Structure formats: structure tokens, C-alpha cells
Amino acid sequence: MITVVGSINLDIVATGPSLPRPGETVTGARLARFPGGKGANQALAAKRLGAAVQMVGAVGADDMATEALRLLQEGGVDLSQVAHINGETTGAALIAVSADGENQIIVCPGANNAIRPEDTAHLPIEHLMGVLEVPVPALLAAARAATGFVSLNLAPALPVPDELLAEADLISVNETEAAVYGDRLHAHGALVAVSLGSEGAALYRNGQEIARATPPKVHVVDTVGAGDTFTAALTVALLEGRPPQDALAFAVTAGALACTKPGAQPSLPHRRDVEQLASGGQ
Ligand code: RIB
């Protein structure tokens, strides 16, 4: 069982011709709402790829909560450890997507910030996936409680203590985040996965590259959720005992598929789709 300790958001998405520069107004966009949040996206991605998944997180006692949790619920993720907190709003992300699929995101954490170490320290956690959109103390307590594999997606880039890095078996970051954390990522013996956008990803052990994979070419519609899919797929594949090169190839293929549809959670691929694309199908 994988336990995800992470964020649950409702994504409010404006898809327009281009992303605004600071001070610029861009008009002509379409508005849509999708369930999102890096934690929730990774939970649903892992479930669709075949893992048993429990979500630990928090939403507000508001209408947005139902909308934010809908696809997790329909997808069979265990939500018994998701708190509904009176007086908090459900986390929200304001997302702008351009015609070529690039995005800008502002997150309003709301209830995600209410998760405390007491909420996670005593949970029976086997394998853990954690993201930095919830408070670090709660994540650290979960990582210490985990008896199995600990996968930390250090996104978005934030100050993290070495004691958290030391708990990780796998750390995943994108290139921007890798530059922020620097050599600290490699200091505690974890596998480190760096996603490189359309170039794919590389995997390091003790700072040495041990695998590199490029994704199949796809028509990019929206890259929101691609990093979450990559992290979840890599974690699932490594837990299945697949060798690093094989696991990384699976993860970049899953990440590429997540770019082919709008919205974070609607675009998360199912295992059969990843296997079909990996074997040369469309
Ligand atoms: O990684 C994508 C996610 O980041 C979005 O779903 C949004 O909610 C933000 O958390």
C-alpha cells in the first residue's frame, strides 16, 4: 500500500493564447475547473497505474472539497484519512495554460496547511509518497513513520531540513528545483530523479547518472500534472522491482501521456495506456 501525504486542490484553469507577462492582461481564454493538487494527482496516478493507494490530507468543509475529491473517490483511492476542516477553504490553484501547453500556477493552500505532525506520526504507513505542498513537519513525521519505501517529490522548491532528505529512498525534482537544492539532494544516498520536460529524465545515485530516458513524441495540450505522473509512475515501477532504466522509461512515457489532455487529474494515464504507448502504439 502506498500512502500519499500531500495536497488536495481544486484547479481553476484559464486556457488562452499566451501566458501573461507581469502587468499584462491576456483575454480570449476558456475557463475550466479540475481536481488537482500535487499530492492528489500523484495518488490518483499511482492508483491508475495499478497500486493500492491511501490519501492523507485536508480539505475545507466547503463545496470545493466535493469537487476536488471527486476523481480520487471515483478512482478508488482510500480517502478515510482526509480531514474536512471547519473554517478552512479547500486548497485552490489558479492556473494559466497557453496554446502550446505551457503553464503558470499560483497555489492558495487553504486547508492543506492545516496538516500537523500529530496527524501523520502514528499512521500505519508502509510506502510513502510526499510532496511539499503540505507542511514539512507533517511530512517528516510521515517519513519517519513509514516502514517501506519513501518517495519525496520536493515540489515546489522550498527550504527543507537535511533530516527530511535523509529519510528519502527516492527524491524527484524538475530542473528548476534541482538547481535550487543543489548537491544536498545527493548527500544522503537517495536515488535522485530529475525530470527534464520534453527531454525526459535522468536518474542519479550518489551524484552519478545511472539511467536516462527520453519520452515518446506526443501532441502536447497541457503539461499540468505531468511531473506528478512521472513521480508516481517511477515510484510504482521501482516498488515493482523494475530495474532503474526500465522504471525511468515507464515514468517518462506516463508523464508524456499526461500532457495529451487538458486538466491535471483527467489527463492521468491508466496503466494499459502507458504500456500501449511504450510498446509503440498510440
Ligand atoms: O503539479 C500540478 C499541480 O500543482 C496542480 O494540480 C495544482 O493544483 C498545483 O498543486
Residues whose N, C-alpha, C, O or C-beta is under 5 A from the ligand:
A	BS01	RIB	N9 D11 G36 G37 K38 A93 V224 G225 D228 A264
